[in-house]
Amino acid sequence: MTAYQAPDPKGFFGEHGGVYVAETLIPALRELAQAYADAKQDPEFWKTFHHDLAHYVGRPSPVYHAERLSAHLGGAQIWLKREDLNHTGAHKVNNTIGQALLAKRMGKRRVIAETGAGQHGVATATVAARFGMECHVYMGADDIQRQAPNVFRMKLLGANVIGVDSGSRTLKDAMNEAMREWVARVDDTFYIIGTAAGPAPYPEMVRDFQCVIGNEAKEQMQAAIGRQPDVAVACVGGGSNAIGLFYPYLAENVRLIGVEAGGRGVSTPDHAAPITSGAPVGVLHGFRSYLMQDTHGQVLGTHSVSAGLDYPGIGPEHSHLHDIRRVEYTAANDDAALEAFDLLCRYEGIIPALESSHALAWAVEHAPKMDKNQVVLVNLSGRGDKDINTVAKLKGIDL
Ligand SMILES: *Cc1c(COP(=O)(O)O)cnc(C)c1O
């Protein structure tokens, strides 16, 4: 892993990524790519970014040795990268701060976003308030019904939540609507995408903002144990928290594991695990990558107990890292994630997000088979307060 260079100038990671959008969007993406290339080389931009991460988000987030959980499992030492301690409770804010700063630099005064479960909508509304920008969040009409607390959070933060009634009335339709709005008002509007996906330059840009996770972890693990972990694990929805942890480790001798949502099992139709289930390559949301689809190319429905992993595609860089065998992709089923969720609550006093519980599930399964001197670093991408209603319902408890 000496010469890893991605993406190429056309936004491809191997055969994945690129720009697959209507002609009308090309100028907007070109302007964005130019502005980001410029910002990426400007030390002042990164200085402001890290200042906000320190004083607003509360970074660096610590690494934490989960000693009681490790002892209970009886094998490798489990360490957690505590993204759950960030302001707003997850890693998503690292990216929305970065994109909002870029919007400001480009002179845009409005930001728009799409959201499914509402987590990215909340992270966007948060930074829009912080930077004094107008904020419009597109959300499927069905998702608005299902995610009432997050809709209210966005409104408290001053955002305008726009219900999308077309199609399946969920994330996919919200994304189409946001794209349409971006084309119509590109002169004053910045589109904030929430994961390491979408047309170039988004996957690279989101990765760069989330790399703060892996860069901090490398320094912190060196300081804590004098070396790097044997394994680093993260859950993969679109793939932003995972690529943020993995990227700085690509050139190191560290085994990297991406955990997709196995739902009711990857051999059933009810999962969200494109790579593990062997999905073919397809195009969705402006980029090419592994994509769950039927033989006619129709995008398949997905299922996961965690809303944040419930996506039929995966960011293009992960597909490439799978192709070149640098990262191993696997899946954890709903049941395994829920068991890991319970264990972290009971042994460490930390309620993890259901998304992050998928990464933990890998450690719960594999740590016992490893040596006590080995170290597994799990990215705890978010806290689970948002998930307690889901968990209660699955346990048959009425809150
Ligand atoms: C949104 C979310 C995810 C999934 O998104 P990625 O882009 O794959 O990181 C994972 N964990 C939490 C806590 C989330 O909110």
The ligand as a MOL file (V3000), in Angstrom:
LIG
                    3D

  0  0  0     0  0            999 V3000
M  V30 BEGIN CTAB
M  V30 COUNTS 15 15 0 0 0
M  V30 BEGIN ATOM
M  V30 1 C -25.5090 8.2470 9.6140 0
M  V30 2 C -24.7700 7.3750 10.5740 0
M  V30 3 C -23.9830 6.2920 10.1570 0
M  V30 4 C -23.8810 5.8500 8.7190 0
M  V30 5 O -23.3060 6.7690 7.8590 0
M  V30 6 P -21.8460 6.5910 7.2600 0
M  V30 7 O -21.7730 7.6490 6.2330 0
M  V30 8 O -21.7390 5.2130 6.6950 0
M  V30 9 O -20.8930 6.7960 8.3720 0
M  V30 10 C -23.2670 5.5650 11.1050 0
M  V30 11 N -23.3580 5.8690 12.4140 0
M  V30 12 C -24.1250 6.8930 12.8640 0
M  V30 13 C -24.1690 7.1580 14.3220 0
M  V30 14 C -24.8610 7.6760 11.9620 0
M  V30 15 O -25.6250 8.6850 12.4260 0
M  V30 END ATOM
M  V30 BEGIN BOND
M  V30 1 1 1 2
M  V30 2 1 2 3
M  V30 3 2 2 14
M  V30 4 1 3 4
M  V30 5 2 3 10
M  V30 6 1 4 5
M  V30 7 1 5 6
M  V30 8 2 6 7
M  V30 9 1 6 8
M  V30 10 1 6 9
M  V30 11 1 10 11
M  V30 12 2 11 12
M  V30 13 1 12 13
M  V30 14 1 12 14
M  V30 15 1 14 15
M  V30 END BOND
M  V30 END CTAB
M  END
